[in-house]
Amino acid sequence: MIEIDGSYGEGGGQIVRSSLALSAITSIPIKIINIRAGREKPGLRPQHLTAVNSVRKVCRGTLEGAEVGSKELVFTPGKIVGGKYSLDIGTAGSTILVAQTIIPILFTADKKSRVKITGGTHVMKSPCYDYFENVFLPAIRLMDAKIESRMIKPGFYPKGGGQVELEIEPSKIKGNSEWPEESEIHSIIRLSNLPLSIAMREKKILLNNGIEDVKIREEKTFSPGNAITVYSGLKGSYSLGKIGKRAETVAQEAVDELKTETGNVDRYLADQLLIYAAMAEGETSFSTSKITEHFKTNSEVIKKFHKRKIETGENSVRVI
């Protein structure tokens, strides 16, 4: 059994998610202590708990300490089983973070899986669905991942209720060093239960910044919401509206963040690709704008399960 300190480095929920996924894939039991110890609300939150329980479901393992607020978890993985799964976070917790926990596991399953996840699709401190669909999934498909997704409906804070459906086929992940770049910038404005004038003000900012491909999606959801995703190739950014935040600010934040991204993949995707690079047959390399603390923490967790060498330069990553 491997013991993992959940307060190490960045000390967030990613340690729990990565550890569980890698435990399931490698069949190595784990004990995680000090879960999110330095956070305002330490221990497991509902979205972490859904991720934890979903891993146990898909690999029929045994789990101790799986409850909201728990700071310690013991997991013994079993056989990974593909099939049909329905996962409900019960809050506006991130559906995408739950998805990213179980996707690499189900690539190693014995048959195709269909997974529906209910919760938040566009929420704080996590990738939104539009980034997931247009940046993350194209990137892992370049590593021979066989996966499709659709958003049945969006979900915003505080009620959530959004639904994402995934179709995941068993896939032999392969290393990759060729990441296509694109010059055109695309944008998606999500608006729910709010005046269309907000989206039009945001569109004007995007057009003023030279972004001509602007899609506006109006929807009805349990909670009002506004989100903007801008992306170009395998680099993207995302800004979330909130009460008191001007529409122009929401749009400009998304544009300004994308402008900081250089290299083959953005800083967030660099982190998200690590687990696939560790699983892959062959070498993976890419360049990015920044090696984040989140990346460094994830890298140390991965090294506990895989003997792959993760080399990092100032803006480069190589997994061999």
N, C-alpha and C positions, 0 to 999 in steps of 0.2 A: 504494500500500500504506500502511495505517495502522499506526504503531508504538504499542503500548500497554505501559505500565510496570505489570507485575503486582504491584509492591510499593506501588502508589499507595493512599492512604487505608487502608481496612480490610485490603486486601492479601491477600484469601483466594481460594479457588477460584471464587467468584462472578465475578470479573473474567474468568477463563478461559471459564466457561460462557456468560456474557452476550456476550463478544466473539465467540466462535465462532458463536453463534446469530445475532447481528446481521450478522456477516460473510456467513453463508450466505444470509440473507434479502435483504441489499442487494447481494450479489455483489462486495463490496469485500474484497480480500486483506488479511491482517493478519500482523503479527509481534508476538508477545508476549514481553517480556523480564522478567527478575527474577521469575519465577513463584513466588508464595508465599514470597518471599525472607525474610520476617521470622518465618516459622513454625518450630516445633520440628523438623519434618521438611519442609524446603523442597522446592520442585519439585512435579511432578505425583505424586499418589498414585493407587492403582488406580481409585478411583471417578471421579477427574478424567480418567484415561486412557480409561475406558469412555465417558465423555461426549464426549471429544475424538474418539475413533474412531467413535462413533455419528453425530456430525455429518458426518464424512467419508463414511460409508456412505450417508446419506440424500441427500447432495448431490454425491456422486461427485467430491469435490475432491481436491487433493493436499496432503499433510501432511508436514512435517519436524519432527523432535524429539519425536515421540510415543512416549515411553517413561517408565517410572516413574523419578522423580527429576529428569527434565528441567526445566531452568529457562528454556528458550527454545523457542518454537514458531512455525513459519511455516505459514500455512494459505491456500491459494488455492481458493475455492469453485467448484463446478461447478453443474450443473443439479440442482435438488431433485426427487427421485423418490419418490413415494408407493409403498406396497407393504407387504410382510410382512417384519418385522425381529425378530431374536432377539438380545438383548444380555445378556451375562453378565459381571458385575463380577468374579466369582471370589473375592470376600471379602464381608464384611458391609457394604461401602460402600453408601451410600444409593441405592436404586432411584429415590427420588422426585427427588433432585437430577439424576440422569441424565434422568429423564422431563421435568423442567422445562426442560432444555436443548433437547431435540428437539421438544417440543410446538409452540412458536411457528413453528419451521421447517416442520413438516409441515402446518400450517394453510395454507401457501402452495404445497403440492405439487399435482400434477396429478390425483391420485386419492386415494381413501380408503386409510388405512394401519392396519395392525394390528401393534402392537409388544409384545413380551414382554420384560421386564427381570428378571433374576435377581440377587439380592443381599440387602441389609438393607432391611426395611420400617419398622422401629422402632429407630432407632439415634441416637446422640448427634449434636448439632450439625447437625441437618437436620430438615425437616418429616417427620412420620410419615405413614403411609398414611391413617390415619383423619382427620387434618387435611386432607390432600390431597383426599380424597373429599368431605368435608362442609363445608369452608370454601373452599379454593382453586378447585375445579372449579365450584361454584355461582357464584362471583364472575366467572370468565371467561366462563361461559355468558351472563351478563348483558351481555357485550360481543359476543354472537352467535357465540361459539366452539362448535363442534359436536364434542363429545368425550364418550366414555364410558370408564369404567374398572372393573376388578374386581381384588381381591387373591385370587390363586389360593391362596396360603398365606403366612403371615408369616415373617419371618426376623429373628433377633436376633444380636447380637455374641456370640461371635467367628466362628461358622461361617456365618452368613447363610443362604443357600438359599431365601429368600423369593422369591415371584414375583408380579409385577404385570403385568396386561395392559391395553393401551390401544387404543381404536378412535378414530381421529382423521380427521375429514373436512375437506376443503378448506373454509376459512371466511374470510369477509371481516370482519375484526374492526372493530367500531364503538365509538366513544367512548361513555362512560357517566358520568352524574353522579347517577343514582338508585340507591342501595344500600339494600335493605330491612333493617330492624332487627327483632330479635326479643327478647322478654323472657324466654322459657323457656330454661333451660340444659340441654343434653343431655350425656351422658357415655358413654364406652366404656372398659371395663376389659379389657385383653388379658392373658391368663395362659397361659403355655406351660411344660409340664413342671414345674410348681410346685403346691404344695397350694392347694386352693380357698379355704382359710381366709384366705389373703393377700387375695384379691379381696373376701371378705366384710368384712374389716377396712377395706379401702379404700372399699367401698360405704357403710359406716357413716359415715365421714367426709363423703362426698359428701351423704348424706341429712341429716347434721347441719348442712350448709351450704345446705340448702334445695334441693338438686338431686335431683329425684324420678325423672327419666328416666335410669336407670342400666342399661346393657346390659353383661353379662359374657360374654366370649368365651373359652372354653377351647380350646386347640389343642395339637397335638403338633408340635414343631419340632426342628431340629438342635441348637439351643442353648436353654437355659431363658431365659425372659424375662417381663417385666411392664411394661406401659405403660398410662398413663391419658391420654385426650384429653377435654377439656371444651370445649364450643363453644356459642355463641349467635349465630345469624345469621352474619355474616361476621367474627366475632371468635372466636378459639380459643386454646387453650394445651395444652401437652403435657408430661408428666413421665414419666421413665423410671426403673424400679426397678433396683437393683443390690445386690450382696452387701453386707450391713451397713447398708443403708438401710431404715428401718422403713416398713412399708406405709402407716401413717398419714401419714408425711412425704411419701411419693410423691403421695398423694391431695391433701394440703393444698397442696403446691407448685403443682399444676395449678390448683386453685381460686383461690389467691392471685394467680397470674399473670393469670388471666382478669379478676379484679377490677380490675387496673391498666389494662385496655384500655378506651378511650373512642373516640368518633367512629364513622364508618361502617364502617371496617375496622381490623383490628388492625395493629400495627407491622410484623409480618412479611409480612402480605398486601400492605401498602402497597408494600413493596419488590418483591414478586413481580408486582404488577400493572403496574409501570413499563414493562416491555418491550412489553406489550400496548397500553398507552396510547400509546407511541411508534409502534407499528405501525398504530394505529387510524385510521379515517376519522372526523374530528370531534374535539371536545374531551372530555377526561376530567377529572373532579375528584372528590376525596373528602377526608374528614377522618380523622385517626388519632390515636393516643395519643402518638406520639413519632416524630420524624424521626431515624432511627438512622444511625450511621456507615456501616453496610452499605448503606442507602438512598442516602446521599450518594455513595458510591463507585460504585454501580450507575448513578446518575444521570449521573455524569461519563463513564462508559463509553458510555452510550447517546448522549450528545451528540456523540460522535465520529462516529457513523454517521447520526444523524438531525438535521435542523435544527429539530426541535420545541422549543418553549420549555417548560422545566420550572420552574414557579414553586412555591416552598414558603414557607409561613408557619410559625408555631410548631407548629401541628398540622394544617396543611392542604396539599394538593397540587393543582396544576392543570397539565395538559399541554395546550398549545394549538398 
